[in-house]
Amino acid sequence: LADKRWNVENGGIVIGGAPVRTDATSQSKITGAVSLFQNDPDLTFIDWEAQPGIWVTFDAETMKAIGIAVGRHVQACFSRAKALSAQIIQAQDEAALDAID
């Protein structure tokens, strides 16, 4: 279960048709960029390597939206793992375990 959650969490998401990396390093950098915008009122844009070799420029609102989407994705992974963990614990036999999706 932990491996599956980790793989889904780190597998990336698509926002507005664009792939966004969600591995731990990317999560940290996204959080840092959102924080930078929040703490530097003079900052209007940042350059971002969205995928290897693909550069984009984001404003504060776009970076915040990306941060929220990634944060919700990560939280959804943990919430799903919690629900599945409860089902696994309650399973009475192998057939019940096999029925868990």
Beta strands, then each sheet from edge to edge (+ up, - down):
strand 1: 13-15
strand 2: 18-20
strand 3: 45-51
strand 4: 54-59
sheet 1: 1+ 2-
sheet 2: 3+ 4-
end
